[in-house]
Amino acid sequence: MVLNGDRDNHAMLRGLHEGIGSSPVGAPLDPSRGIAQLGEAAAEKQVLHSSQPRFMKVALWMLIGAMTLSVTLYSEVPLLRQAAERAYLGSILFLIVPHITGGVLALLIGPIQFSSRLRRRYPRFHRALGRIYVTAVFVAAPLAITLSKHRHDPRAIHFVVATSVQACTWMITTLAAFLTARNGHIQQHREWMVRSYAVTLTFVGTRVLQPIPAWNRHSEAGFAIEIIIITFLAILIPDIAFHWRQLTTHHPRPVVLKA
């Protein structure tokens, strides 16, 4: 049985051999022709493999953008049209303005930070945006906990607990992303950054299904459980994606030959 790697090697050697042996009779052999064919085949294979992840990446960002726009138009804008809500927000501008500013900055910076082209061409800009992202999270997250307790409603204790879990998870994943970058563990930094931004998106995830009437019928405790579950999924789903190949493909054990 020929393994995949062996099959590829055989194909490469066959292409090289055919390129050299296809010269007319009496003509000098041209090894560069076979090498050129080999290079073209490798380049074509790389383009085919890279086009699919790029398409999936664009589709994912479009989906996230559509979800964010939906939440903004359906949930946040109508809320601001309520006189009582505007009066309440006006009384806590010193809390709500930095919280919203930090959250919006984190939400907008995330997609830019995941651009591999920008990381290669403008590493200093990437690092500067990373510091702004970390600062934004560490401003928005503690204020989220403070705002959840600001109404002093004893019935909202479930919401306070859920928001605290969400905010602490956001800060921990962001701090891990910062520390791994500072210590030079780039692969681990990228993974923690994905987790951090996934928690950033829990603000959208907890509101995106509000147009469904049944989704709005649960109690205060039910909404708190929803926040905790979506925060948990924000960590679990990226971890499954990181290790998808190990979970779905079998790595053959090396054959030990006995003497």
N, C-alpha and C positions, 0 to 999 in steps of 0.2 A: 504494500500500500504506500502511495506517495502522499506525503503531507503537503499542506498548502504552500508552505515555504519552499519545499522541494519542487513542487509543480511550477511555482513562479520562477525558480532558478532554471528549470529545464526550459521554460518558455523563453527566458532571456537568452540562454545559450543558443537555442534554436534560431531565434531572431538574428543573433549575431552571426551564426553560421550561415544562414540563408543570405544575409547581407553580403558576406564575403564571397560566398560561392555562387552568387547570381551574376558575376561578371561574365561577359562573352568569352568564348574560348579564345585563348591567345592574348587576352587583355590582362594587364597587371591587376592583381588582387587589390581591392580597396577596403581595408579594415574599417576606415572611418565611416563608410556607408552603413555597415551593420551597427556601429556604435550610435550613429545618428538616428537610425530607426529605433534602437533601444531607448534612446533619450526621448524621442517623440512619444513612444508608447507610454513611458513612465509619466511624462508630463500630462498626456491625455487622461491617464488613470487618476492622477492627482486632482485634475480639474473636476472630473466626474465625482470624486469622493468629497471635494470641498464645496461643490455647488449645493448639495443637499443640506448640509448643516447651515450654510448661509441662508438658504431659503427658509429653513425652520426658524432660524434666529429672527429674520425679518417678520415672519408670520407671528412669532411670539410677541414681539414688540408691538405689532399692530393690534393684537388682541388685548395686551395690557393697556395700550392707549385708548382703545374703544371702551374698555371697562372703566377706566378712570374718567373719561368724558361722560359716560353714562351716570356714574355716581355723582359727579359734579352737577349735572343738569337735573337729575331726578331727586337727589337727596339734599345737597348743600344749598343750591340756589333757592328752592322753595322754603328752606328753613330760614334763610336770611330775609325772606319776605314777611315773616311773622313779626308783628310789632313787639310782642313780649320777648321773643328771642333776641331781637335787635337791641332792646333795652338792657337785657341781661348781659349780652356781649359787650355793650358799651360800658358797663360797670367794671369789666375785667379786662380792659384793653391791655394793661401791663402784663397780663398772663397769656391772653389768647393771641396777641400779635406775634410775640416771639415763638410761640408754639406752632402757629400756622406757618410762619416764615421758615422755621427749621424743617417742618414736615415737607413743605413744598420744595425746598432746596434739595433735600435728600431724595425726593421722588424724581426730580428733574436731573440731578447729577448722576444717578445710577446708570441710566442707559449710556451716557457719555463715557463713564468709567469702564463699561464692558466692551468698548470699541477697541479691538486689537490693533487696528490701523493707527488710532490716536496714541495708543500706548507706545507703539514703535517710533512714531515720528515726533511726538511731543511728550517725552517722559516727564519733564519738569511740570508741564501743565497737568499731566495725569496725577502727579504727586500732590500738586497744589489743590486740585479738585478733591482729591482723597481727604486731605486735611479739612477742607470745608465741609465735606460730607460727614466726617466724624464729629466735627463741632456742631453741625446741625442736629445730628442725632442726640448728642448729649445735652442739647438745649431743649429739643422737642420732647424727648422721652420723660425726663423728670417733671416737666410742666404738665404732661398728660396725666400723671398721677395726681398732681396738685389740683388740676381742673376737675378730675373725677370726684374729688372730695369737697369741692368748693361749695356746692349747693347745700351741704350739711343735711342731706336727706338720709335718715337711718335705713330706709328701704333700698337705698342704692349701694349697700355694702357689697353685694355680689358684683356690681359693675366696678367698684373700686378695686376689688381683688383681681378681677379679670384684667383690668387696665394695668395694674401693677405687674402682673405676670407678663403681659404683652410688652410693656415698656422695659422691664428688666431684661427680657430676652433680646430685645432690640439693642440695648446697650452692650450686653455680653457678646453677642455675635459681632457687633461693630468693633468692640475693643479687641476681640480675637483677630479680626481682619487687620486692624492697625498693627498689633504686635507682631503677627507673622510677616507682614510687609517690612517692618522695621528690622526684624531679625533675619531677613533674607530668604524666608521660606515662601517662595513665590506661588507654587502650586497650592499650598495650604491657604495662602492669603486669598487667592482667587475663590477657593471653595467657601471660605468664611465670608467673603464679600457677597457671594451669591446668597448665602443664608441670611445675611444682614438685610440685603435688599428685598428678599422674599418676606421678611418680617415687616419691612417698610410698606409692602403692598398689602399687608393685612388690613390696613385702613380701608382699602378698596374692597378687599375680599369679604369683609363683614357687612358691606352695604350694597354690593352689586346685585344681590337677589331681592332687594327691597321692592322692586316693581311687582313681585309675586305676592298677592294678598295673604296667602297662607304663611309666608315667611315672617310677616309682621304681627302674627297673633301670639307669639310666644311671650312669656313673662320676662320680667327683669332678670331673674335667675337664668332663664333659658337663653337670653341674649348674652349673658356673661359666659355661659358654657360654650356658646358659639364662638366667642372671641378666643377662648382658651384653645378650643379644638382647631381653629384656623391658624392660630399661632403655632401649635404643635405640627400641623401639616406643613407650615412654612419651613420647618426644619427637616421634617421627614422626607418630603418629596425631593428636595435637592440632594439629600444623601442617597436616596434610591437612584437618582439620575447619575450621580458621581460613580456609583458602583454597579451600574446596569450591566456592563459587560461581564463583570465577575459573577453577577447573579444569573446571567442567562447563557453563558458559554462555558463549556467544559474544557478545562485545561488538562491535557493528557499527562499522566504521570510518566516520568522517565523510566525506560526499560532497563532493568539491572540484569546484566548477563552474568550468569554463574560460571565460574571456572570449571 
